Amino acid sequence: MSVNKEVLNKGLQYLAGSLPTLFIGVFILNSSFKNQKHPLFIYVLILAVLICAYAVYLMFKGINTIMKSMFEK
């Protein structure tokens, strides 16, 4: 079984990029729920959900890229 190392590194970069965005998104989400009476609550909540969704997308793309590096010729 041969692994395409360039594609594998790209997949690992996607996963490494998803880790900080996941923590930042959850942190912003938590602080938005703590400040529900603030007038900008809904905008901060939307921003946090978008950041979390982007982190999930990066994780999916990273895992998909790693699988491509392992199982494609």
C-alpha distances in whole Angstrom, upper triangle without the diagonal:
4,7,10,12,15,15,14,17,19,18,19,22,23,23,25,27,28,29,32,33,32,35,37,37,38,41,42,42,44,47,47,48,50,52,53,57,56,56,53,51,50,48,47,45,44,42,41,39,38,36,35,33,32,30,29,28,26,24,23,22,20,18,18,16,14,13,13,11,8,8,10,9
4,7,9,12,12,11,14,16,16,17,20,21,21,23,25,26,27,30,31,31,34,36,36,37,40,41,42,43,46,47,48,50,52,52,56,55,55,52,50,49,47,45,44,43,41,39,38,37,35,34,32,31,29,28,27,24,23,22,21,19,17,17,15,13,12,11,9,7,8,9,8
4,6,9,9,7,11,13,12,13,16,17,18,19,22,23,24,27,28,28,30,32,33,34,36,38,38,40,42,43,44,46,48,49,52,51,52,48,47,45,44,42,41,39,37,36,35,33,31,30,29,27,25,25,23,21,20,19,17,15,14,14,12,9,10,9,6,5,8,8,8
4,6,6,6,9,10,11,12,14,16,17,18,20,22,23,26,27,27,30,31,32,33,36,37,37,39,42,42,44,46,47,48,51,50,50,47,45,44,42,40,40,38,36,35,34,32,30,29,28,26,24,24,22,20,19,19,16,14,14,14,10,9,10,9,5,7,9,8,8
4,5,5,6,9,10,10,12,14,15,16,18,20,21,24,25,26,28,29,30,32,34,35,36,38,40,41,42,44,46,47,50,48,49,45,44,43,41,39,39,37,35,34,33,31,29,28,28,25,23,23,22,19,18,19,16,14,14,14,11,9,12,11,7,9,12,12,12
4,5,5,6,9,10,11,13,15,15,17,19,21,23,23,25,27,28,29,31,33,34,35,37,39,39,41,43,44,45,49,47,47,43,42,41,39,37,37,35,33,32,32,29,27,27,26,23,22,22,20,17,18,18,15,13,14,14,10,10,13,11,8,11,14,13,13
4,5,5,6,9,10,11,13,14,15,17,19,21,22,23,25,27,27,29,31,32,33,35,37,37,39,41,42,43,46,45,45,41,40,39,37,35,35,33,31,30,29,27,25,25,23,21,20,19,17,15,15,15,12,10,11,10,7,7,9,8,5,9,11,10,12
4,5,5,6,9,10,11,12,14,15,17,20,21,21,24,25,26,27,29,31,31,33,35,36,38,40,41,42,46,44,45,41,40,38,37,35,34,33,30,29,28,26,24,24,23,20,19,19,17,14,14,14,12,9,9,10,7,5,8,8,5,8,11,11,13
4,5,5,6,9,10,10,12,14,16,18,19,20,22,23,24,26,28,29,30,32,34,35,37,38,40,41,44,43,43,39,38,37,35,33,33,32,29,28,28,26,23,23,23,20,18,19,17,14,14,15,13,10,11,12,9,8,12,12,9,12,15,15,16
4,5,5,6,9,10,11,13,15,17,17,19,21,22,23,25,27,28,29,31,32,33,35,37,38,39,42,40,41,37,36,35,33,31,31,29,26,26,25,23,21,21,20,17,16,16,15,11,12,13,10,8,10,11,7,8,11,11,9,13,15,15,17
4,5,5,6,9,10,11,13,16,16,17,19,21,21,23,25,26,27,29,31,31,33,35,36,37,41,39,40,36,35,33,31,30,29,27,25,24,23,21,19,19,18,15,14,14,12,9,9,10,7,4,6,8,5,5,9,9,8,11,13,14,16
4,5,5,6,9,10,11,14,15,15,17,19,20,22,23,25,26,28,29,31,32,34,35,37,40,38,39,36,34,33,31,29,29,28,25,24,23,22,19,19,18,16,14,14,14,10,9,11,10,6,8,10,8,7,11,12,11,13,16,17,19
4,5,5,6,9,10,12,13,14,16,17,19,21,22,23,25,27,28,29,31,33,34,35,38,37,37,33,32,32,29,27,27,26,23,22,22,20,17,17,17,14,13,14,13,9,10,12,10,7,10,12,10,10,14,14,13,16,19,19,21
4,5,5,6,9,11,11,12,15,16,16,18,20,21,22,24,26,27,29,31,32,33,36,34,35,31,30,29,27,25,24,23,21,19,19,17,15,14,14,11,9,11,9,6,7,9,7,5,8,10,9,10,13,14,13,16,18,19,21
4,5,5,7,10,10,10,13,15,15,17,19,20,21,23,25,26,27,29,31,32,35,34,34,31,29,29,27,25,24,23,21,19,19,17,15,14,14,12,9,10,10,6,5,8,8,5,7,10,10,10,13,14,14,16,18,20,22
4,5,6,8,9,10,12,13,15,16,18,19,21,22,24,25,27,28,30,32,35,33,34,30,29,29,27,24,24,23,21,19,19,18,15,14,15,13,10,12,13,9,9,12,11,9,11,14,13,13,16,17,17,18,21,22,25
4,6,6,7,9,11,11,13,15,16,17,19,21,22,23,25,27,28,29,32,30,31,27,26,26,24,21,21,20,18,16,17,15,12,12,13,10,8,11,11,7,8,12,11,9,12,15,14,14,17,19,18,21,23,24,26
4,6,5,6,9,10,10,12,14,15,16,18,20,21,22,24,26,27,30,29,29,26,24,24,22,20,19,18,16,14,14,13,10,9,10,8,5,7,8,5,6,9,10,9,11,13,14,14,17,18,19,21,23,24,27
4,6,5,7,9,10,11,13,15,16,17,19,20,22,23,25,26,30,28,30,26,25,24,23,20,19,19,17,15,15,15,11,10,12,11,7,9,11,9,8,12,13,11,13,16,16,16,19,21,21,22,25,26,29
4,5,5,6,8,10,11,12,14,15,17,18,20,21,23,25,28,26,27,24,22,23,21,18,18,18,15,13,14,14,10,10,13,11,8,11,13,11,11,15,15,14,16,19,19,19,22,24,24,25,28,29,32
4,5,5,6,9,10,10,12,14,15,16,18,20,21,22,26,24,25,21,20,20,18,15,15,15,12,10,11,10,6,7,9,8,6,9,11,9,10,14,14,14,16,18,19,19,22,24,24,26,28,29,32
4,6,5,6,9,10,11,12,14,15,17,19,20,21,25,24,25,22,20,19,18,15,14,15,12,10,10,10,7,6,9,8,5,8,10,10,10,13,14,14,15,18,19,19,22,23,24,26,28,29,32
4,5,5,6,9,10,11,12,14,16,17,19,20,24,22,24,21,19,20,18,15,15,16,13,10,12,13,9,8,12,12,9,11,14,13,13,16,18,17,18,21,22,22,25,27,27,28,31,32,35
4,6,5,6,8,10,11,12,14,15,17,19,22,20,21,18,17,17,16,12,13,13,11,8,11,11,8,8,12,11,9,13,15,14,15,18,19,18,20,23,24,24,27,28,29,30,33,34,37
4,5,5,6,9,10,10,12,14,16,17,20,19,20,16,15,14,13,10,10,10,8,5,7,8,5,5,9,9,8,11,13,13,14,16,18,18,20,22,23,24,26,28,29,30,32,33,36
4,5,5,6,9,10,11,12,14,16,19,18,20,17,15,15,15,12,10,12,11,7,8,11,8,7,11,12,10,12,15,15,15,18,20,20,21,23,25,25,27,29,30,31,33,35,38
4,5,5,6,9,10,11,13,15,18,17,19,16,14,15,15,11,11,13,11,8,11,13,10,10,14,14,13,15,18,18,18,21,23,22,24,26,27,28,30,32,33,34,36,38,41
4,5,5,6,9,10,11,12,15,14,16,13,11,12,11,7,8,10,8,6,9,11,9,10,13,14,13,16,18,18,19,22,23,23,25,27,28,29,31,33,34,36,37,38,42
4,6,5,6,9,10,11,14,14,15,13,10,11,11,8,6,9,8,5,7,10,9,9,12,14,13,15,17,18,19,21,23,24,25,27,28,29,31,33,34,35,37,38,42
4,5,5,6,9,10,14,14,16,14,11,13,14,10,9,12,12,9,11,14,13,12,15,17,16,17,20,21,21,23,26,26,27,29,31,31,33,35,36,37,39,41,44
4,5,5,6,9,12,11,14,12,9,12,12,9,9,12,12,10,12,15,14,14,17,19,18,20,23,23,23,26,28,28,29,32,33,34,36,38,39,40,42,43,46
4,5,5,6,10,9,11,9,6,8,9,6,6,10,10,8,11,13,13,13,16,18,18,20,22,23,24,26,28,28,30,32,33,34,36,38,39,40,42,43,46
4,5,5,9,10,12,11,8,10,12,9,8,11,12,10,12,15,15,15,17,20,20,21,23,25,25,27,29,30,31,33,34,35,37,39,40,41,43,44,48
4,6,9,9,13,12,9,12,14,11,11,15,15,13,15,18,18,18,21,22,22,23,26,27,27,30,32,32,33,35,37,38,39,41,43,44,45,47,50
4,6,6,9,9,7,10,12,10,10,14,14,13,16,18,18,19,21,23,23,25,27,28,29,31,33,34,35,37,38,39,41,43,44,46,47,48,52
4,6,8,9,6,8,11,10,9,13,14,14,15,18,19,19,21,23,24,25,27,29,29,31,33,34,35,37,39,40,41,43,45,46,47,49,52
4,6,9,7,10,12,12,12,15,17,17,18,21,22,22,24,26,27,28,31,32,33,35,36,38,39,41,42,43,45,47,48,50,51,52,55
4,6,5,9,10,10,11,14,15,15,17,19,20,21,23,25,26,28,29,31,32,34,35,36,38,40,41,42,44,46,47,49,50,51,54
4,6,8,9,10,11,13,14,16,18,19,20,22,23,25,26,28,29,31,32,34,35,37,38,40,41,43,44,46,47,49,50,51,54
4,6,5,6,9,10,11,12,14,16,17,19,20,21,23,25,26,27,29,31,32,33,35,36,37,39,41,42,44,46,47,47,50
4,6,5,6,9,10,11,12,14,15,17,18,20,21,23,24,26,27,29,30,32,33,35,36,38,39,41,42,44,45,46,49
4,6,5,6,9,10,11,12,14,15,16,18,20,21,22,24,26,27,28,30,32,33,34,36,38,39,41,42,43,44,47
4,5,5,6,9,10,11,12,14,15,16,18,20,21,23,24,26,27,28,30,31,33,35,36,37,39,41,42,42,46
4,5,5,6,9,10,11,12,14,15,17,18,20,21,23,24,26,27,29,30,31,33,35,36,37,39,41,41,44
4,5,5,6,9,10,11,12,14,15,17,18,20,21,23,24,26,27,29,30,32,33,35,36,38,39,40,43
4,5,5,6,9,10,10,12,14,15,16,18,20,21,22,24,26,27,28,30,32,33,35,36,37,38,41
4,6,5,6,9,10,11,12,14,15,16,18,20,21,22,24,26,27,29,30,31,33,35,36,37,40
4,5,5,6,9,10,11,12,14,15,17,19,20,21,23,24,26,27,29,30,32,33,35,36,39
4,5,5,6,9,10,11,12,14,15,17,18,20,21,22,24,26,27,28,30,32,33,34,37
4,5,5,6,9,10,10,12,14,15,16,18,20,21,22,24,26,27,28,30,31,32,35
4,5,5,6,9,10,11,12,14,15,16,18,20,21,22,24,26,27,29,30,31,34
4,5,5,6,9,10,11,12,14,15,17,18,20,21,23,24,26,27,29,30,33
4,5,5,6,9,10,11,12,14,15,16,18,20,21,22,24,26,27,28,31
4,5,5,6,9,10,10,12,14,15,16,18,20,21,22,24,26,26,29
4,5,5,6,9,10,10,12,14,15,16,18,20,21,23,24,25,28
4,5,5,6,9,10,11,12,14,15,17,18,20,21,22,24,27
4,5,5,6,8,10,10,12,14,15,16,18,20,21,22,25
4,5,5,6,9,10,10,12,14,15,16,18,20,21,24
4,5,5,6,8,10,11,12,14,15,17,18,20,23
4,5,5,6,8,10,11,12,14,16,16,18,21
4,6,5,6,9,10,10,12,14,15,16,19
4,5,5,6,9,10,11,13,14,15,18
4,5,5,6,9,10,11,12,14,17
4,5,5,6,9,10,11,12,15
4,5,5,6,9,10,10,13
4,5,5,6,9,10,13
4,5,5,6,8,11
4,5,5,5,9
4,6,6,8
4,6,8
4,7
4
